[in-house]
């Protein structure tokens, strides 16, 4: 076959392939895209919406405007929950007609649209849109709706109706603070005539600021837990009707005042009297109305810097520990780490431990804190221990040890223990017995034959 003929055949094949690709593939894809676009009720981006109104028989009319963030302007003026509003707008942007019904031989009353369940109006800079949601269909999980096209009724999903049909409470901001934990550089708590303040020294460390004379090392995890509790404080209700008696609610002056600061601004929360069984009256400068929040937030506020003090008995990283000498009652042994696996010292007739057991034991040691207050007088280290544990690092370097003369009883509040740091002599401390019970229980399981059979216990 001549080369010219081969090129002619190749050209014909390319033309046929191109014809097929254009008419059978590309045009089909365009057709599908047009049908998909046609099924959408609104052709816009949710980010373009600047105004939104929701009107229903049950919830009345709620009007929102977008400034920097979304604001509710009717029936009260307050910040909106941006997450909820974003969900509504995304639903409108993606809403599809699952089916269309022509109105030629029927009226909107046949579909519950003359007195709709919900009316939604929203606008962009150059367009306005409306959506009426009527009755639920007799069969299936859908609702009748009327959008911008007045000539046809559409069916929308019940899931879309649930997202759109919101109460005023659903739509309003409920968080008392708008910061993230990483943004906070200073925290102040004032209650019972006393004020404490702490400041962030670096990413993971905090320092005491007030009282100025306080020389207390703060525990970062305690500060983080406090910030988590404050930032998670949300309203369970609001007082919007009539004049609010701030004095009667215990908000003027407040029972407690909390202030959080970033590098650029501060935010304040006032806490007052107990509102009802699980609530307390609260006033945030981020929300227009007096709110009711969970009263647990009061119990989580530190009454002094001592509540945030680092009273850790032994500070170490778990990966530092290379060996553990352990004695529980009459049983004893030494655990050694080889790479990432733990085992009893060679020759010990004891069940092989699981790594999770050792990590759990070490975590419980890290949680131990001493109790403030005076110690019993005249105490000296006993010669015999009911519980003894020593941690070793590289080259048999002693990290520290914990010893108990006797195991704490179930009804004991505080127990005297002896703690040795590095090569120092053991010193006595009082420790909450509830922290010791799980530590001793985990140590005991390492000596029992079935100790590795129940991970997580």
C-alpha positions in Angstrom: 0.0 0.0 0.0 1.3 3.4 -1.0 2.2 5.9 1.7 -0.2 8.4 0.2 -3.1 6.0 0.5 -2.2 5.3 4.2 -2.4 9.0 5.0 -5.7 9.3 3.2 -7.1 6.5 5.4 -5.7 8.0 8.5 -7.3 11.3 7.6 -10.7 9.7 7.0 -10.4 7.9 10.4 -9.6 11.1 12.2 -12.5 12.9 10.6 -14.9 10.1 11.6 -13.4 10.1 15.1 -13.8 13.8 15.4 -17.4 13.6 14.2 -18.2 11.0 16.8 -16.4 12.9 19.6 -18.2 16.2 18.8 -21.7 14.9 18.1 -21.8 11.8 20.3 -19.7 12.9 23.3 -19.2 16.6 23.5 -22.7 17.5 22.5 -24.1 14.9 24.8 -22.1 16.3 27.6 -23.4 19.8 26.8 -26.9 18.5 26.7 -26.5 16.9 30.2 -25.0 20.1 31.5 -27.9 22.2 30.1 -30.4 19.8 31.6 -28.6 20.0 35.0 -28.5 23.8 34.9 -32.2 23.9 33.9 -33.1 21.9 37.0 -31.7 24.5 39.3 -34.2 26.9 40.5 -31.8 29.8 41.0 -28.7 30.6 38.9 -26.4 32.5 41.3 -23.5 32.1 43.7 -24.4 32.1 47.4 -21.5 34.6 48.0 -23.5 37.2 45.9 -26.5 37.3 48.3 -26.7 40.4 50.4 -30.1 40.2 51.9 -32.4 37.3 53.1 -35.9 37.1 54.5 -37.7 34.1 55.9 -41.4 34.4 56.6 -43.5 31.6 58.1 -46.8 31.2 60.0 -45.1 29.7 62.9 -41.9 31.8 63.2 -43.0 35.2 61.8 -40.7 37.2 59.5 -37.0 37.2 60.0 -34.9 39.7 58.0 -31.1 39.4 57.6 -28.6 41.7 55.9 -24.9 41.0 55.1 -22.4 43.6 56.2 -19.0 42.2 57.1 -20.9 39.3 58.6 -24.6 38.4 58.6 -26.8 40.4 60.9 -30.4 39.8 61.9 -32.2 43.2 61.6 -35.8 42.0 62.3 -37.5 41.2 64.7 -34.3 41.9 66.8 -31.0 43.4 65.8 -28.2 40.9 66.6 -25.5 38.9 65.1 -26.5 35.9 63.0 -25.0 32.4 63.1 -22.9 32.6 59.9 -22.7 28.8 59.7 -26.5 28.4 59.6 -26.9 31.3 57.1 -24.2 29.8 54.9 -26.1 26.5 54.9 -29.3 28.2 53.8 -27.6 30.1 51.0 -25.9 26.9 49.8 -29.2 25.1 49.8 -30.8 27.9 47.7 -27.8 27.9 45.3 -28.0 24.1 44.8 -31.8 23.7 45.0 -33.2 21.6 42.1 -36.7 21.0 40.8 -37.2 17.3 41.3 -40.3 17.6 39.1 -42.2 20.4 37.4 -46.0 20.7 37.3 -47.7 23.2 34.9 -50.2 25.5 36.4 -52.5 25.7 33.3 -55.3 23.5 34.7 -54.8 24.1 38.5 -54.2 26.9 40.9 -51.6 27.5 43.6 -54.2 26.8 46.2 -54.2 23.1 45.1 -50.6 22.9 46.4 -50.9 24.9 49.6 -49.2 27.9 47.9 -51.9 30.5 48.5 -51.0 30.4 52.2 -47.5 29.0 52.0 -45.7 27.2 54.9 -42.6 29.3 54.2 -41.7 32.3 52.0 -38.1 33.0 51.2 -36.9 36.2 49.6 -33.2 37.0 48.9 -31.3 39.5 46.8 -28.0 40.2 45.2 -26.6 43.5 43.9 -28.6 43.2 40.7 -31.4 40.7 41.2 -34.2 39.6 43.5 -35.6 36.1 44.0 -38.5 34.5 45.8 -39.4 31.0 46.8 -42.7 29.8 48.3 -43.0 26.4 49.9 -46.5 25.0 50.2 -47.9 21.6 51.3 -46.1 18.4 51.5 -46.8 15.9 48.7 -49.3 13.1 49.6 -46.7 10.5 48.5 -42.9 10.8 48.9 -40.8 13.1 50.9 -41.2 16.3 49.0 -42.8 19.7 49.1 -44.6 21.8 46.5 -42.9 25.1 45.8 -43.1 28.1 43.5 -39.9 29.9 42.5 -39.1 32.8 40.2 -41.0 31.1 37.3 -44.7 31.7 38.1 -46.0 29.3 35.4 -45.0 26.0 37.1 -45.0 24.4 40.5 -41.9 22.4 41.4 -41.2 19.6 43.8 -38.3 20.2 46.2 -36.9 17.8 48.8 -38.0 17.7 52.4 -34.3 18.0 53.4 -34.1 21.4 51.6 -37.3 22.6 53.4 -35.8 21.6 56.8 -32.7 23.7 56.1 -34.7 26.8 55.1 -37.5 26.7 57.7 -35.5 28.1 60.6 -36.5 29.8 63.8 -35.1 33.1 65.1 -33.2 31.1 67.8 -31.7 28.8 65.0 -30.5 31.9 63.1 -28.9 34.0 65.8 -25.4 33.8 67.1 -25.2 31.8 70.4 -21.5 31.9 71.2 -20.6 34.3 73.9 -17.1 34.9 72.4 -16.1 34.9 68.7 -12.3 34.3 69.2 -10.5 31.1 68.5 -8.2 29.7 71.3 -5.1 30.6 69.2 -6.1 34.2 68.9 -6.3 34.8 72.7 -3.3 36.4 74.3 -4.7 37.5 77.7 -7.5 36.3 80.0 -9.0 38.1 83.0 -11.5 36.8 85.5 -13.1 39.0 88.2 -15.4 37.6 90.9 -16.0 38.1 94.6 -14.0 41.3 94.5 -10.9 39.5 93.3 -9.3 39.7 89.9 -6.8 37.4 88.2 -5.1 37.8 84.8 -2.9 35.6 82.8 -1.0 36.3 79.5 0.3 34.1 76.7 4.1 33.9 76.8 4.4 31.8 73.7 2.3 29.2 71.8 2.1 26.7 74.6 3.0 28.6 77.8 1.1 31.1 80.0 2.3 33.4 82.7 0.6 35.0 85.7 0.0 38.8 85.4 -2.4 39.6 88.3 -2.0 39.6 91.3 1.3 41.2 90.3 3.2 39.6 93.2 2.1 36.1 92.3 5.0 33.7 91.4 3.1 30.8 90.1 3.9 28.5 87.3 0.7 27.9 85.2 -0.2 24.6 83.7 -1.0 25.1 80.0 -3.5 22.2 79.8 -5.6 23.8 82.6 -5.6 27.1 80.7 -6.5 25.3 77.5 -9.4 23.6 79.2 -10.6 26.9 80.6 -10.5 28.6 77.2 -12.3 25.6 75.6 -15.0 25.9 78.2 -15.4 29.7 77.7 -15.3 29.5 73.9 -17.8 26.7 74.0 -20.3 28.7 76.1 -23.5 29.0 74.1 -26.9 30.5 74.8 -29.8 28.1 75.4 -32.2 31.0 75.4 -32.6 34.8 75.2 -34.5 37.5 77.0 -35.9 39.7 74.1 -39.3 40.8 75.4 -39.6 44.1 77.3 -37.2 45.9 79.5 -34.5 43.8 81.2 -33.7 44.4 84.8 -29.9 43.9 84.8 -29.7 44.5 88.6 -32.4 41.9 89.3 -30.6 39.4 87.0 -27.4 39.8 88.9 -25.6 41.4 85.9 -25.2 44.9 87.3 -22.9 44.5 89.0 -22.1 41.0 87.7 -21.5 37.9 89.7 -18.5 37.3 87.5 -16.8 39.2 84.7 -14.6 37.4 82.1 -12.6 39.3 79.5 -10.6 37.7 76.6 -8.1 39.7 74.5 -6.4 39.2 71.2 -3.7 41.4 69.9 -6.3 43.8 68.4 -9.4 43.7 70.6 -11.1 42.5 73.7 -14.5 40.7 74.4 -16.4 40.6 77.7 -18.9 38.2 79.3 -20.9 39.0 82.4 -22.4 36.2 84.5 -25.3 36.8 86.9 -27.9 34.9 88.9 -29.0 31.4 88.4 -31.8 31.5 85.8 -33.3 28.1 86.1 -32.2 24.6 87.1 -29.3 24.4 84.6 -28.9 28.0 83.6 -27.3 31.3 84.5 -28.1 34.8 83.1 -25.3 36.1 80.9 -24.5 39.2 78.9 -21.9 39.2 76.1 -20.8 42.4 74.3 -21.0 40.2 71.1 -24.7 39.7 71.5 -27.5 42.3 71.8 -29.7 40.4 74.3 -29.3 38.9 77.7 -28.8 35.2 77.3 -29.1 32.1 79.4 -26.1 29.8 79.4 -25.2 26.6 81.2 -24.4 27.3 84.9 -21.4 24.9 84.7 -19.4 27.8 83.3 -19.4 29.4 86.8 -17.9 26.3 88.4 -15.1 26.2 85.7 -14.0 29.8 86.4 -10.8 29.9 88.5 -11.3 31.6 91.9 -7.5 32.2 92.1 -4.3 31.5 90.2 -3.9 28.4 92.3 -6.7 26.8 90.3 -4.5 27.1 87.2 -1.2 26.3 88.9 1.0 23.6 87.6 1.2 21.1 90.5 2.5 18.2 88.4 4.5 15.8 90.5 6.6 14.4 87.7 7.2 16.2 84.4 8.5 14.0 81.5 7.7 13.0 77.9 6.6 9.4 77.5 9.2 8.8 74.8 11.9 9.7 77.4 11.2 6.6 79.5 13.4 3.6 78.7 12.7 1.5 81.7 10.2 1.2 84.6 10.9 -0.5 88.0 7.6 -1.5 89.4 6.4 -3.0 92.7 2.8 -3.6 93.7 2.5 -5.4 97.0 4.6 -8.6 96.9 5.0 -8.5 93.1 7.8 -6.7 91.4 9.7 -6.5 88.1 11.4 -4.2 85.7 10.0 -3.2 82.3 12.4 -2.3 79.4 11.7 -0.5 76.1 13.3 -2.0 73.1 12.7 0.3 70.1 8.9 0.8 70.4 8.1 -2.5 72.2 8.0 -3.1 76.0 8.9 -6.3 77.8 9.9 -7.5 81.2 13.5 -7.8 82.0 15.0 -11.1 80.8 14.3 -14.0 83.1 11.1 -12.6 84.6 8.2 -15.1 84.7 5.5 -12.5 83.9 3.0 -12.0 81.1 4.2 -9.9 78.2 2.8 -6.4 78.4 1.1 -4.5 75.5 2.5 -1.1 74.5 -0.9 0.6 75.1 -0.8 -0.7 78.8 2.5 1.1 79.4 1.4 4.3 77.7 -1.7 4.3 79.8 0.3 3.8 82.9 2.7 6.7 82.0 -0.2 9.0 81.1 -1.8 8.4 84.6 1.6 9.3 86.2 1.7 12.5 84.1 -1.8 13.4 85.4 -0.8 13.2 89.1 -0.9 16.6 90.9 -0.3 17.4 94.6 -3.1 19.1 96.6 -2.4 22.5 98.1 -2.4 22.8 101.9 -0.3 21.7 104.9 1.1 18.2 105.1 0.9 15.9 108.2 3.8 16.7 110.5 6.6 14.3 111.6 6.4 12.1 108.5 9.5 10.2 107.3 9.8 7.8 104.4 8.9 4.2 105.6 11.1 1.3 105.0 8.5 -0.8 103.2 6.2 0.3 100.4 2.8 -1.0 99.2 3.4 0.6 95.8 6.7 1.8 94.3 7.6 2.9 90.8 10.7 4.4 89.3 11.1 5.8 85.8 14.5 5.6 84.0 15.7 7.4 80.9 18.8 6.9 78.7 21.9 5.3 80.4 19.8 4.4 83.5 19.3 8.1 84.3 16.6 8.4 87.0 13.6 10.5 85.9 11.7 10.1 89.1 9.8 7.8 91.4 6.5 7.5 93.2 5.9 5.5 96.4 2.9 4.8 98.7 3.1 3.3 102.2 -0.4 1.8 101.7 -3.0 1.7 98.9 -5.7 4.4 99.3 -9.1 3.1 100.4 -12.1 3.8 98.1 -13.6 6.4 100.5 -10.3 8.3 101.0 -10.1 11.9 99.7 -6.4 12.6 99.8 -3.5 10.2 100.3 0.1 10.9 101.3 2.6 9.8 98.7 6.4 10.2 98.4 7.9 11.6 95.2 11.6 11.6 94.2 12.7 13.7 91.3 15.9 12.5 89.6 18.4 11.5 92.3 16.8 13.6 95.0 15.5 12.3 98.3 11.7 11.5 98.3 9.4 14.3 99.5 5.9 13.9 100.8 2.8 15.2 99.0 -1.0 14.9 99.4 -2.7 13.6 96.2 -6.3 13.1 95.4 -7.0 9.4 95.9 -9.2 9.4 92.8 -6.1 10.0 90.7 -4.2 7.1 92.4 -6.9 4.4 92.0 -6.6 4.0 88.2 -2.8 4.3 88.4 -2.5 1.4 90.8 -5.2 -0.6 88.9 -3.2 -0.3 85.7 0.0 -1.4 87.5 -1.7 -4.4 89.0 -2.9 -5.6 85.6 0.6 -5.8 84.3 1.2 -8.7 86.7 -1.9 -10.7 85.8 -1.9 -13.3 83.0 -4.8 -11.8 81.1 -3.6 -8.2 81.4 -3.2 -7.7 77.6 -6.6 -9.1 76.6 -8.8 -6.0 77.2 -7.3 -2.9 75.4 -8.7 0.3 76.8 -9.7 -1.0 80.2 
